[in-house]
Amino acid sequence: MDQLLPRFVSDVNPVALYASDRRDPHPDRPWLMLNMVTSADGATSSGGVSGSLSSPEDREVFAAIRAVADVILVGAETVRRESYGPPKIRPELAEGRASRSQAPRPRLAVVSRSLDLDFAAPLFDDNPSPMLFTVADPPADRLARAEAVAAVHRLGADRVELAEVLRQIGQAGARVVLAEGGPSLNAQLLAAGLLDEVCWTISPTLAGGDSPRMAQGAPPRRDRLRLVRVLAQDHTLFLRYLSH
């Protein structure tokens, strides 16, 4: 894998690169990263899942990015579509996490207004259990099942208050949170002005179809980003943007 920006370097180690990046938490919340893969024409999925756009080199960078996160934040639709399980970290990355005083692997946090989730899924067998963020008054039967398998936080009347989600995740000790989508959650994070870093993999494919964009479904917002790094391997690009 080569680094094209800020200067050309051949045969770089993405694990070392992403681990060396500075990510200072805010006074009231953790640093928030967003990581997504799209096709060259902007599709976030093909055949309904994002994995079809991935590649071995994308999975390598994906593992490097996950390795720096304390918590992975994801929307319920993505949990259902992508069959999420407990977050995993490659054994060779565990030493780096230990040197940064991080837990052996990230904890999962799920945002779901309706709590329409499979509470018997392996996802909820994790220890510690996932953090589950929902609205103040979700369906009572689903709430009871959720509270039996997850740490449930009820925030917001009609929509989960994402700023408060991040504040509570920070109170639990997280310094870096990684958002993995989907597009609706991404759009809400963008609309709330919460994104600090965007890691974008551009797959060398054209997908067509009607797949949503990386952030879709919330009011428009125009935030300028600063491109700080570009990696490339086998025609796949890995862009790292900062919002400030």
N, C-alpha and C positions, 0 to 999 in steps of 0.2 A: 504494500500500500504506500502511495506517494503523497506527500504534502505539497500542494500547489500554492497555497497562501497561508501565512503571510510571506513565506519564502519557500522555494523549492527544496525539499528534503526527500531523498529516496528511502524506501524501505523503513517507514516509521512504524512505531508500535502504538496502535490506538489506545490500548489499555493505559500505557504510561502517559499519553497525551491527555486523555480525558481526566485521569486522576490528578494531573498537575495543574489543571485549570482552577483558578480562584473563584470560589462561590461563597460569598459572605451572606449569611442570613440577614434579613431586615430586623429592625427592632421589634416588630410585632408579628413577624411570620418568617417561615423558612424561604430560602432561595427556591424558585420554581423553574424547572426545566420542562420543555415539551419535546418529545421525540416522536417523529412520524416518518413513514416511508410513503412516497407517492410515485406514480408513473411519471414519465416525462411530460404527459399532458394533464397532470394534476389529479389523477384518480387516486383515492386513498384505499381502494380495494378493487379486486377483480374476482368475480364469482362470489361476492359477498364477504370475503375475508381479505385482510391485508397481507397474510402470509404468502399469498400467491405472487406478491410483488417482491418478496424478499429473495436473498441469495446468501451464499456462504459468507461473503465479505460484509453484507449488511448484518448478518447475525453476529459477526465478530465485533462490529461497532456497537450493535445493540447490547451485547454483553458488557462491553467497556463502559457504556453509559449507565446501565443498570447498576454496575459495580460501585458507582459513586453516590447512589441514592440511598437515603435512609427509609423513605416511604415511596411507594408507587401508587399514584392516584389514577383511577380509571372509572369511566362511566359504566352503568349497568348494561347498556346495550352492547358495549365492547366485551364485557365479561361473558354475555350470552353468545355473541357471534364467534368470539375467538376461543371459547372454552378455557377461560383462564383457570389456572391452578395456583398453588402457593408459589411465590417468586423463588427462582433458583439462581444460585451464583456458582460459577465454575470453581472447583476446588483451588485452582491456581490463582484465583483472584481473592481468596479469603485472607491471605497474608496482608494484602494492601488494605483491606477493610479493617483488619485488626490494628494495623499501624495508625489508622485514622480514628481509632476508638469507636468504630461502628459495630453494630450487631453483625453476626455472621452473614446475614442476608437481609434484604429490605422487607419491610412489612407492607402489606397491601391495604389500601384505603379505597372503598367503593362508594360512588355517589349514585343514589337511586331514590327518586321521588316516590315511586310506587311500590318499592321493595319486591318487584316481580323477578325473583331470583330463585335458583335451585339451591335451597339450604342444605340439601344432602350431598352437594358436590364436594369434591376433595378440597376445593378452595377454602371451605369453612372448617376443615380439619387442622388448619395450621396452628402453630403455637409460637408467638402469640396469635390470637385470632384476628381476622381482619377488622379494621375500623370501618364501620358502615354509617354513612351520612345520609340522612333522609329529612323529610319535612316534619313540621311539628305534629301533624295529625295524619300519618299514613294509615293504610288499611289495618285494622286492629288485629286480624288473624295473622297477617304477614309480619306485623311488628312482633307479635309473641314468638313466632318461629325465628325471626331474626335475632331477637335478644337472647335466645337459647344458644346461639352459635357464634355471635359476633359482638363486638363492642359498639353499640348503637348510639349515635348522636343525632338528636332531632333539632334541626336548624332551619328556620325560615317557614313562612306560611304556605306560599304557593310554589316556591322554588328554593332549592337548597342554597343557602348563603355561602358562596365559595370563599369569600374573604374570611369568614368565621371558621370554615373548614380548615383553611391553612393555619389560622391562629391556633386552633385546638391541636392540630398535628404538631405545630411547633411546641406547644405546651407539653406534649408527650415526649419531647426530646429531639425531634427531627430538625436537622439543619438544611438538608437538601431534599426536595420533593421532586419526583419525576412524574409528569403527566403523560399517559400513553393513549389518550383519546377516550372515546371517539370524537368525530367532528363537532357534535353538539356540545360536549363538555369543553373542548378546545375553544369554541366560540364564546362560551360563557366566561371562561378564564380570560380570554382576550378582551371581551366587553368590560370586564371588571378591572382591567389594567393590571393583572397579576403576573403576567409572564415576564421572566427575566432572561430566559435563554431558549432559543429554538434550535434543535438539532434536526436537520432535514436530510433524509436520504432520498436521492432522485434515482429511481430505477431506470435503466436504459430500455424502457418498454413504452409502447403506446397502448392504452387500455380501452379508450373509447367509452361507450356506455354512459350511464347516468350516475356514476359514483359521486358522492359528495366531495367537496374540497376539504382541505385540512381543517378548516374552521368554518362551520356553517350552521345557521339557524338562530343567530343572535343579531341584535342591531349592528349596522356597519360601524367600523372604527378604523381609523387610519393611523397606525403607529409605525414610525420609521425604525428599522433595524440596522445594526452595524455588523457587517460580515467580517468575522475575525479569523476564520480558518476554512480551508477547503482541502479535503482529502479525496483521492481517486484511486479506484482499482477496477480493472475489467469494465471500464465505461460507466461504472456507478460513481456518483458524486455524493460526498458527505459534507454538508454545509453546517457551520456553527455560527449562529447569529446571537448577538446580545441586544437587548432592548434599551440599554443605557450605557 
